[in-house]
Amino acid sequence: MKVLCSLVLIVLTAPLLSCAQSFPRFTGTYQLKVEPLRIFAIEEENGKLFWKDETHIRRVLRQESASKFMLDSLKTPAGLEFAPGKLYITQDGRFEALKIRETTDLPKAKRIPNRRNGFTRADTLRGQLSGYRSCYDVTYYHLDAAIAPARRHVSGSNLIRFKALADIDTLQIDLYENMVLEKILYKGRELRFTREYDAVFVRFPATVPRGMEEEIIAYYHGQPQEPDRGVPMNGGFLWRKDRDGKDFAQVVCQGSGASLWWPNKDHLSDEPDSMLISITVPPGLQNISNGRLRAKKELADGSTRTDWFVSYPINNYNVTVNIGDYVRFSDIYVRHGDTLTLDYYCLPYHLEKAKALSQKVKPMLAFYEQSFGPYPFPRDGFTLIETLHAMEHQSAVALGGFGGDAGELERLMWHEVAHEWWGNSLSCKDMADFWLHEGFATYAEKMMIGQTKGEEAALKALEQEKPANREPLIGEHDVNHIFYELWDVYSKGCRVIHTLRSVLDDSAVFFDVLKALQEHFRYQTITTEDVTAFVAQVTHRDLSGFFEQYLRQTSVPELTCFITKEDGALYVYYKWSGTVERFRMPVKVTLEKDSFSFIYPEQEWKRSELKDMTEKDFKVRTEDFYIRVKRLSSLKDI
């Protein structure tokens, strides 16, 4: 949005005119009405007003009249006019912002665990599968919570049913330290527990023997953190208003973890086999969560309680709430004699846009099922939801707002729905292997471009993915590593997968591999090593050097080549540079004019004859292989 980009990205230097009055009626937190995800604050200090964006940079306002101010030093100056409960911004149009609270406390991350910031004891407690976690397997959760958007507050309990995998005296669950853990019950009695950062160590009065199935209930309350949108994967609750001023809220906690808002065993390796999600929301609102709606009840105070049941394994960050003034419509998708229910939830004023989008769903699902195998969660149905932020919540896919560009919304749908296969059915055990989620989902998005707009459009979109290559695709294990260069797990992951497809040189084989991966690892948590070993096994290829180079190194393979005439014939010399020793990837080039075929470079020079060609006719098919090409004019350039 043009107004937002200008205000966020351009540092203002204009002086503020002297003003002695106070502006308490203007200060607070605002959201753009047309884009409710975007928030900013108006602050007062020493009789002056300031604009503060989500990066916490403050910019001065110059007063023109009692309620009108200017943001100067912009190519197109921005005018601000305050009115009760709202603010109008004039800059290449007039835009309305709603005041959503009186305070100006914009979310700010305390820290984030990544290579640049280093890791701490808190990160180890969060990311390591220690003995206090590996001693038990969660089989079932019942999360029962009341959510109060007006107070930004959550309270409730979580029943944790588990099987002891070893004799247990103490186990670890997780809940962010800013949340209050009231008590933990076991067979009706309170258990002793201690807290260290976000970890909770629960002590039993007697040893729970290996093989025993038990359950505890943790009661809690508090104000969960809100996302700092300037920090990668710093999640939390988004508390906003819809266009009509009604509460509109959502939780997004991938990376940060579900323990920011409910107590659980917050490690990606352990998913419950099933789950009941009971959520109570204020009058006039609905909550949409994962799975099937089992019950809906209006309580005496006018609030509404819904029970949603998830009948498949689900990772904790996928457990969601979406709260708003929703309308619903439904459809069914019949294929292979089976029926899949399709549910859609949107804000009332976006109903027509939601219905237009729904027409794109069945062709997308048909293509994904053809490419990856059956939709993984048929018992729980398929649901798309208008939300504040797009997110692949299992069987309750969040798409962000429906009011924007229809093409971008469809692209988001392609990506987030692909996660039902890549991220939800097949899930990584550790954030270090997060590329398995985002790389495959991003590639699925490119496949849909090819399906709807043609292969040339898909290749063009693929070329636009330009990784930074500042850190390897595989992160640090056992510390809940959040990638500082987060986009690389999308862009580089996507390009590596396409390169693998090109190396296999057979789309049928490639899609057989994808379907075999889905079938073999369905509803499991896995590692990169699980995937790479399986791919090598089913393709009968030694791909160790390929994966070592692309997943664990930051350098991009460079094909070094030069062309020379020898004995009246034209030859191309070539070798790989900047690669691991085992890297032996074939690549397609033109050995005959306008005809691509494989060459097999190694770390030592090899040559091939160029038949009936000139030097200018030699091409490398870089659109299908994530490599760089360095052409030398002669051996003297080496």
ChimeraX attribute file (.defattr): number of C-alpha atoms within 10 A of each C-alpha:
attribute: neighborCount
match mode: 1-to-1
recipient: residues
	/A:1	7
	/A:2	9
	/A:3	17
	/A:4	16
	/A:5	9
	/A:6	16
	/A:7	18
	/A:8	19
	/A:9	11
	/A:10	12
	/A:11	15
	/A:12	16
	/A:13	12
	/A:14	15
	/A:15	11
	/A:16	16
	/A:17	12
	/A:18	10
	/A:19	12
	/A:20	9
	/A:21	10
	/A:22	14
	/A:23	16
	/A:24	12
	/A:25	11
	/A:26	22
	/A:27	21
	/A:28	20
	/A:29	22
	/A:30	26
	/A:31	23
	/A:32	23
	/A:33	22
	/A:34	17
	/A:35	19
	/A:36	23
	/A:37	18
	/A:38	17
	/A:39	21
	/A:40	23
	/A:41	25
	/A:42	24
	/A:43	22
	/A:44	18
	/A:45	9
	/A:46	9
	/A:47	11
	/A:48	19
	/A:49	24
	/A:50	19
	/A:51	19
	/A:52	21
	/A:53	20
	/A:54	18
	/A:55	16
	/A:56	16
	/A:57	12
	/A:58	18
	/A:59	22
	/A:60	24
	/A:61	23
	/A:62	22
	/A:63	19
	/A:64	13
	/A:65	9
	/A:66	10
	/A:67	13
	/A:68	16
	/A:69	19
	/A:70	20
	/A:71	23
	/A:72	20
	/A:73	14
	/A:74	15
	/A:75	9
	/A:76	13
	/A:77	15
	/A:78	20
	/A:79	19
	/A:80	22
	/A:81	18
	/A:82	18
	/A:83	14
	/A:84	9
	/A:85	15
	/A:86	17
	/A:87	22
	/A:88	17
	/A:89	21
	/A:90	17
	/A:91	18
	/A:92	11
	/A:93	9
	/A:94	12
	/A:95	15
	/A:96	20
	/A:97	23
	/A:98	25
	/A:99	27
	/A:100	19
	/A:101	17
	/A:102	16
	/A:103	14
	/A:104	16
	/A:105	13
	/A:106	18
	/A:107	17
	/A:108	17
	/A:109	15
	/A:110	7
	/A:111	10
	/A:112	22
	/A:113	22
	/A:114	18
	/A:115	14
	/A:116	11
	/A:117	10
	/A:118	11
	/A:119	16
	/A:120	11
	/A:121	11
	/A:122	15
	/A:123	19
	/A:124	17
	/A:125	20
	/A:126	26
	/A:127	22
	/A:128	17
	/A:129	21
	/A:130	14
	/A:131	13
	/A:132	16
	/A:133	20
	/A:134	16
	/A:135	20
	/A:136	24
	/A:137	20
	/A:138	21
	/A:139	19
	/A:140	20
	/A:141	23
	/A:142	19
	/A:143	23
	/A:144	20
	/A:145	22
	/A:146	19
	/A:147	21
	/A:148	17
	/A:149	21
	/A:150	12
	/A:151	10
	/A:152	16
	/A:153	16
	/A:154	20
	/A:155	20
	/A:156	20
	/A:157	22
	/A:158	22
	/A:159	22
	/A:160	22
	/A:161	18
	/A:162	20
	/A:163	19
	/A:164	19
	/A:165	17
	/A:166	17
	/A:167	14
	/A:168	19
	/A:169	15
	/A:170	19
	/A:171	20
	/A:172	24
	/A:173	21
	/A:174	24
	/A:175	26
	/A:176	24
	/A:177	16
	/A:178	15
	/A:179	21
	/A:180	14
	/A:181	21
	/A:182	11
	/A:183	15
	/A:184	20
	/A:185	15
	/A:186	15
	/A:187	10
	/A:188	9
	/A:189	11
	/A:190	15
	/A:191	17
	/A:192	14
	/A:193	16
	/A:194	10
	/A:195	16
	/A:196	13
	/A:197	15
	/A:198	20
	/A:199	21
	/A:200	22
	/A:201	16
	/A:202	18
	/A:203	16
	/A:204	15
	/A:205	12
	/A:206	9
	/A:207	12
	/A:208	18
	/A:209	14
	/A:210	14
	/A:211	13
	/A:212	14
	/A:213	16
	/A:214	15
	/A:215	16
	/A:216	19
	/A:217	22
	/A:218	23
	/A:219	19
	/A:220	21
	/A:221	20
	/A:222	19
	/A:223	19
	/A:224	22
	/A:225	24
	/A:226	21
	/A:227	23
	/A:228	18
	/A:229	16
	/A:230	13
	/A:231	16
	/A:232	18
	/A:233	20
	/A:234	24
	/A:235	24
	/A:236	23
	/A:237	21
	/A:238	23
	/A:239	22
	/A:240	28
	/A:241	23
	/A:242	19
	/A:243	18
	/A:244	12
	/A:245	12
	/A:246	13
	/A:247	20
	/A:248	23
	/A:249	23
	/A:250	22
	/A:251	28
	/A:252	29
	/A:253	25
	/A:254	20
	/A:255	20
	/A:256	24
	/A:257	27
	/A:258	27
	/A:259	25
	/A:260	27
	/A:261	25
	/A:262	29
	/A:263	27
	/A:264	23
	/A:265	26
	/A:266	27
	/A:267	25
	/A:268	22
	/A:269	18
	/A:270	22
	/A:271	25
	/A:272	21
	/A:273	17
	/A:274	17
	/A:275	24
	/A:276	23
	/A:277	24
	/A:278	25
	/A:279	24
	/A:280	25
	/A:281	21
	/A:282	22
	/A:283	12
	/A:284	13
	/A:285	17
	/A:286	23
	/A:287	25
	/A:288	22
	/A:289	29
	/A:290	28
	/A:291	27
	/A:292	21
	/A:293	17
	/A:294	12
	/A:295	11
	/A:296	16
	/A:297	12
	/A:298	14
	/A:299	12
	/A:300	7
	/A:301	8
	/A:302	12
	/A:303	16
	/A:304	20
	/A:305	20
	/A:306	20
	/A:307	23
	/A:308	23
	/A:309	19
	/A:310	26
	/A:311	18
	/A:312	20
	/A:313	22
	/A:314	25
	/A:315	28
	/A:316	22
	/A:317	23
	/A:318	24
	/A:319	23
	/A:320	23
	/A:321	22
	/A:322	24
	/A:323	23
	/A:324	26
	/A:325	17
	/A:326	21
	/A:327	14
	/A:328	13
	/A:329	13
	/A:330	12
	/A:331	12
	/A:332	14
	/A:333	14
	/A:334	11
	/A:335	10
	/A:336	5
	/A:337	5
	/A:338	9
	/A:339	13
	/A:340	17
	/A:341	15
	/A:342	18
	/A:343	18
	/A:344	22
	/A:345	24
	/A:346	23
	/A:347	22
	/A:348	13
	/A:349	14
	/A:350	15
	/A:351	18
	/A:352	12
	/A:353	14
	/A:354	23
	/A:355	14
	/A:356	11
	/A:357	18
	/A:358	18
	/A:359	10
	/A:360	13
	/A:361	17
	/A:362	15
	/A:363	13
	/A:364	19
	/A:365	17
	/A:366	15
	/A:367	15
	/A:368	20
	/A:369	15
	/A:370	13
	/A:371	18
	/A:372	22
	/A:373	19
	/A:374	16
	/A:375	18
	/A:376	23
	/A:377	21
	/A:378	16
	/A:379	15
	/A:380	21
	/A:381	20
	/A:382	26
	/A:383	23
	/A:384	24
	/A:385	26
	/A:386	22
	/A:387	26
	/A:388	26
	/A:389	16
	/A:390	19
	/A:391	25
	/A:392	25
	/A:393	30
	/A:394	32
	/A:395	28
	/A:396	29
	/A:397	26
	/A:398	27
	/A:399	25
	/A:400	20
	/A:401	21
	/A:402	23
	/A:403	15
	/A:404	12
	/A:405	9
	/A:406	14
	/A:407	10
	/A:408	11
	/A:409	18
	/A:410	19
	/A:411	15
	/A:412	20
	/A:413	24
	/A:414	25
	/A:415	25
	/A:416	27
	/A:417	30
	/A:418	26
	/A:419	24
	/A:420	24
	/A:421	28
	/A:422	27
	/A:423	25
	/A:424	26
	/A:425	24
	/A:426	23
	/A:427	28
	/A:428	24
	/A:429	22
	/A:430	24
	/A:431	26
	/A:432	23
	/A:433	23
	/A:434	26
	/A:435	28
	/A:436	26
	/A:437	23
	/A:438	26
	/A:439	25
	/A:440	27
	/A:441	25
	/A:442	29
	/A:443	23
	/A:444	24
	/A:445	25
	/A:446	24
	/A:447	23
	/A:448	21
	/A:449	21
	/A:450	17
	/A:451	15
	/A:452	13
	/A:453	11
	/A:454	12
	/A:455	15
	/A:456	11
	/A:457	16
	/A:458	20
	/A:459	17
	/A:460	14
	/A:461	14
	/A:462	22
	/A:463	15
	/A:464	10
	/A:465	17
	/A:466	14
	/A:467	19
	/A:468	13
	/A:469	16
	/A:470	12
	/A:471	20
	/A:472	20
	/A:473	26
	/A:474	20
	/A:475	23
	/A:476	20
	/A:477	15
	/A:478	19
	/A:479	23
	/A:480	27
	/A:481	27
	/A:482	22
	/A:483	26
	/A:484	18
	/A:485	17
	/A:486	19
	/A:487	19
	/A:488	24
	/A:489	28
	/A:490	23
	/A:491	23
	/A:492	25
	/A:493	27
	/A:494	26
	/A:495	28
	/A:496	22
	/A:497	20
	/A:498	24
	/A:499	22
	/A:500	18
	/A:501	19
	/A:502	20
	/A:503	19
	/A:504	15
	/A:505	13
	/A:506	11
	/A:507	11
	/A:508	12
	/A:509	14
	/A:510	21
	/A:511	16
	/A:512	17
	/A:513	21
	/A:514	17
	/A:515	18
	/A:516	17
	/A:517	21
	/A:518	20
	/A:519	16
	/A:520	12
	/A:521	16
	/A:522	18
	/A:523	22
	/A:524	18
	/A:525	21
	/A:526	19
	/A:527	17
	/A:528	19
	/A:529	11
	/A:530	13
	/A:531	14
	/A:532	15
	/A:533	13
	/A:534	17
	/A:535	19
	/A:536	14
	/A:537	13
	/A:538	13
	/A:539	14
	/A:540	9
	/A:541	10
	/A:542	14
	/A:543	20
	/A:544	14
	/A:545	16
	/A:546	22
	/A:547	17
	/A:548	16
	/A:549	20
	/A:550	25
	/A:551	21
	/A:552	15
	/A:553	19
	/A:554	17
	/A:555	18
	/A:556	16
	/A:557	22
	/A:558	16
	/A:559	21
	/A:560	20
	/A:561	22
	/A:562	19
	/A:563	23
	/A:564	16
	/A:565	12
	/A:566	9
	/A:567	6
	/A:568	7
	/A:569	12
	/A:570	17
	/A:571	20
	/A:572	17
	/A:573	20
	/A:574	24
	/A:575	17
	/A:576	25
	/A:577	21
	/A:578	16
	/A:579	22
	/A:580	18
	/A:581	13
	/A:582	15
	/A:583	22
	/A:584	18
	/A:585	19
	/A:586	16
	/A:587	22
	/A:588	20
	/A:589	18
	/A:590	19
	/A:591	23
	/A:592	17
	/A:593	16
	/A:594	11
	/A:595	11
	/A:596	16
	/A:597	13
	/A:598	15
	/A:599	17
	/A:600	15
	/A:601	22
	/A:602	19
	/A:603	18
	/A:604	10
	/A:605	12
	/A:606	15
	/A:607	16
	/A:608	14
	/A:609	17
	/A:610	21
	/A:611	13
	/A:612	11
	/A:613	17
	/A:614	12
	/A:615	14
	/A:616	8
	/A:617	13
	/A:618	18
	/A:619	17
	/A:620	19
	/A:621	15
	/A:622	15
	/A:623	15
	/A:624	20
	/A:625	22
	/A:626	23
	/A:627	20
	/A:628	16
	/A:629	15
	/A:630	13
	/A:631	14
	/A:632	15
	/A:633	12
	/A:634	12
	/A:635	11
	/A:636	6
	/A:637	8
	/A:638	9
